[in-house]
C-alpha cells in the first residue's frame, strides 16, 4: 500500500476562504512545489484531452523556480513526442489556464501549483489577476 500524500488546509486571512493543498517534495535545499486542490482545477484536469494531461504533469515535474517551463520544441524533445502534438497540448493548457505565456516565456499557473517563495507567488498572482475570472483562480 502506497503512502497517501499529506494534505492540509490553507485559509486566506483577508477573505476567510479555505483551500486544501498537498506538498510535493522536491530535491535540493528544502525547495518544494505546492499543488492546490479543491479549487475547481480538478474538474478542468478531467477535461484535458490526449497528450495534454501527460504534458501538464511533465511540466509540473520539471518546472523551475517561479513555475518557468520550457517551450513546446524543447518539451517535445525531452518527452520524445512530435512537436505538433506538443504545440496542440500547449494551446489546450493555455486555454484551460494551466499554462501562461508571459513575455515569450511559459509558466505554469500559480493558481494551480507554485514553486517559489511567498513574495514571488503574490507577484505572479497580481501579474495574472486582471486576466482571470474567479473560477480560474479558485477565489470566490
C-alpha positions, 0 to 999 in steps of 0.5 A: 500500500502506497503512502497517501500524500499529506494534505492540509488546509490553507485559509486566506486571512483577508477573505476567510476562504479555505483551500486544501493543498498537498506538498510535493517534495522536491530535491535540493535545499528544502525547495518544494512545489505546492499543488492546490486542490479543491479549487475547481482545477480538478474538474478542468484536469478531467477535461484535458484531452490526449497528450495534454494531461501527460504534458501538464504533469511533465511540466509540473515535474520539471518546472523551475523556480517561479513555475518557468517551463520550457517551450513546446520544441524543447518539451517535445524533445525531452518527452520524445513526442512530435512537436505538433502534438506538443504545440496542440497540448500547449494551446489546450493548457493555455486555454484551460489556464494551466499554462501562461505565456508571459513575455515569450516565456511559459509558466505554469499557473500559480493558481494551480501549483507554485514553486517559489517563495511567498513574495514571488507567488503574490507577484505572479498572482497580481501579474495574472489577476486582471486576466482571470475570472474567479473560477480560474483562480479558485477565489470566490 
